[in-house]
Amino acid sequence: MKRLVASRKLQRNCLYCNKSFKKGDVYYKHRVVTDETYFASKINLFTSEHLICARCEYKKKNTLKGKKSLKRIALTQRNLFKKYGLIFQENQ
């Protein structure tokens, strides 16, 4: 993920919220390059780029951080239940 500042109005929009970018807006560019080999001689390269606005990137980072902390709390609770021989039931 590369952080960039728009030097002019961009024609492309944010991948998640469809926001357009004007001059001076901060956005992130995510570029993916994949290659596929066919019959050991032919190599095809495929690339794709996605633009993400700063707001969506911030939300994505915070949700991942929150999920990690909740996972850590659940693991400590599970370990306490195992330590004291209690039955741990997960919500489904």
N, C-alpha and C positions, 0 to 999 in steps of 0.2 A: 504494500500500500504506500503510495507516494503522495505527500501533501503538496498541493499546488495552489497558486493564486491565479484567478482568471485575469488575463491581460486585456481581454475584450469579451463581448457577449458570446457565449458558446451556444451552438446549435443543439447540442445534446443535453439531456436532462438527467436528474438523479435517478438511480436504478430503483430506489425504494419509494420515494415520495413524489417523484415526477416534477421536482422543482427545477426551474431553469436557472442558469448561472449568468450573472451580469458581471461587468468589470469590477474587480476588487474582491469578489467572493472567494472564499476558501473552499476547495473541494479536494477529494481524494481520488486518485486514479488507481484502479486495480487491474493489472494486466496479467493474463494467463496465457502461457505458451505451452502447447502440447504437441508431441510428435508421435506419429504412428509409422511403423515399418511394415511394408508389404514385400514378401518374397526376398528379403535381405538385400535388396538393391534399391528399392523405391522408398523414399522417405517423404512423408507429407507433414508439413508444419501447419498447425492451426493456432491462431491467436484470437483473443477477444479482450476488449477493454470495457470496463464499467466505471462510470463516474458516480461518486457518492458524495452527498453534501455533508458539511461539517456536523449538522444536527443529527443526521442518521448515523454517522460514524460514532458520535458521542453516545447515542442511545445504545448502539451495538456493543460498545466497550463496556458500558455500565451494566447491561443485562448479563454479559458474560461474567463480569466480576461478581454480580449478585448471585448468579447460579453457582459459581465456585464456592462462595461463602456458605450458601445454603447446603451444598453438598458436604462441605466440611463439618457443618453442624450435625447433619444427619448421620455422618460416619461416626462422630464422637458419641452420639446418642446410642447408635447401634453397638458400639464397643462397650459402653457402660452396661447395656442390657446383657451382653454376652458375659461380661465380667461378673455380674451378680446372678447369672443364671435365669434371667427373666426372659419371657417370650416377647420378641419384637415383631409387631405387625405393621407393614407398610400400607399406606393408603393407595388404593388402586383406582 
